[in-house]
Amino acid sequence: MAKLKGEFDFTPEAREAYDDWYLPFRRSYEHKSDKSGISGRIHTSILKLSMILAVNYTCGLVVDTEHMLEAIKEGMALLPNYQSFIMSSGKSTVAEVASLLIEDIWTNKKKRVTKSDFLAKYIHIFDLELCDKCIATLSGADLIKMTLENGERESYQITEKCREKFGLV
């Protein structure tokens, strides 16, 4: 591999495979928010990966359709990971956490959610400090109330005021 010199060449079929993937992909992401920026850079990564695969499989500088298709498949498989990463790296607002909590309480069969279950479910989105701030805000607004489940675990229920405010029937 160290002896390889020169420019890579893409076969016409590899170029066609790339265009068949990239043009619709680019159009589909034109108006979508992308905090990671990956959708604006993934095409470059796929080109680079196709070159790596060509060298790996052939010890040559020619990218063919199989290399390109494999690079596209592998690159696209990473997109959900970037979404998870971005979700976990940004801070949610109290309002976002509040809407999750109210929704979780309302959709729960018992119409209550324990603090520990709520935190465990959304640990990738917010931390204990933001959860406590949200609970204090909702409690202060008389939108949720705290009870003890089995006499020991903090549990939250929505109030009548919350039902009326958000039209929960």
N, C-alpha and C positions, 0 to 999 in steps of 0.2 A: 504494500500500500504506500509506503514511503517513497517509492520510485515513481508514483503517478505524478504527471505534470500536465498542465494545460487546462483548457476550459471544458466544462461539462457540455454535453450535447443531449438534447431532449428529442426523442423520436417524434414524428408528427402525431402518432397515436397517443403518446404520453402527453403531448401538448393539448390534444383534443380531450383526453380524459380530465386533465386539469381544468380546462375551460368549461367542460360540462359540469364539473363540480363547483368551481369558483364563481362563475357568473350568477347562477341562481342563489348561491350562498350569500354573496355580497348584496344582492337585491333583498333577500329576506332579512338582513340585519341593518338595512339603511335607516330605519326609523325606530330601532330598538335601543334601549339604554344598555350600555355595557361598561360597568364600572371598572372591570379588569382591563379593558382594552384588547383582550385576546381576539375578539372577532375582527379587529382591524389589522392584526398581525399574523393570524393563523396561516394565511396563504403563504407567507414567507417561510414559516416553520415547516409547512408541508413540502415546499420546494427543497428546502435544505434536507429534510428527512428523506425525500426521494433520492437525493444524491448520495446520502450515506448508505441507503439500501442498495443502490446500484454498485457502489464500491464494495460493499459487504458481499453481495452475491456474485459479482462478476470480476472484481478487481479491475474494473474499467470505468471510463468516464461517460458512459452512455446510459441515460435514464430511459427505460422503456415503460410500457403501460403497466406491467405488473408492479414495478417499483412505485409508480405514481399512485396506483390504486391502493396499495398497502399503506403508503404514507397518508393518504386521505383518510383511510379507515382508522389508522392509529391516531392521527391528529384529531379527528372528530370525536373519537372516544374520550378524549381528554376534556372536552368542553364542560360536561357536568361537574368535573372536579374543580374547574375554575369557578363555576357558579357557587359551589359549596365553600370554596376558599374565600370568595368575596363576601358571602353572607356571614362567614365567621369573623372576618377581619374588621368589618365596619360596626360602629356602634348604632344600635337601634335607638329610637327616641322613646320617651315615656309613652307617647300616644300610640306608637306601633305595638309596644308591649301590652299596653292597656287593651287594645283591640284584640290581641291574641288571648289575653286572659278572659275577657268577657265572652269571647266566642267559645273558648274551651269550657268555661263554666256552663254556658247556655246549651252547648251540644252534648255535655256529659249527662249520662243517664241519671245520675244522682243529683244533677244540677249544682255540683260543687267540685272544686279541684283543690288538691293539697298543694301547698307551696313546693314541697320536694318533687312531686310529680311534674308540676308545671316547669320548674327549673330544669329537671332532667330532660324533658321533652325539647326544650329550646336552648340548651346549653351552648349550642353552636351559634346562637343569634345574640344573646345578651348574658350578662353576669348577675350575680346576687345583688350587687349594689343598685343596678338599674331596676331589677325586679322589686327590691324593697322600696325604691323611690316610686315606682308605679303603684304598688299596693298602698303606700301612704297617700298618694294623690287620689286614687279611687276611693279609699276609705274616707279621706277628708271631704270628698265631694258627696259622700253618702251613696256611692254607686255600688260598692261591695261591702260585705261585712265578714269579719273573721269568726270562725267557730273552731272548735276542737273536734277532730275526728278521732273516735275511740278514746276521747279524753286526753289525747297527747299530741296529735299532729295538727299543725295549723292548716285549716281548710278555709276556702273562700266561697261565698255565695253572692249572687247579685241581689240587689235590693229592688223593692217595688219602684223606687225612683229611677233606677237604671232601666228597668223594663219599660217604663213610660218614656224615658228620654230616647231610647233607641228602638222603640216600637217592637219589643220582644213580647210576643203573645203565645 
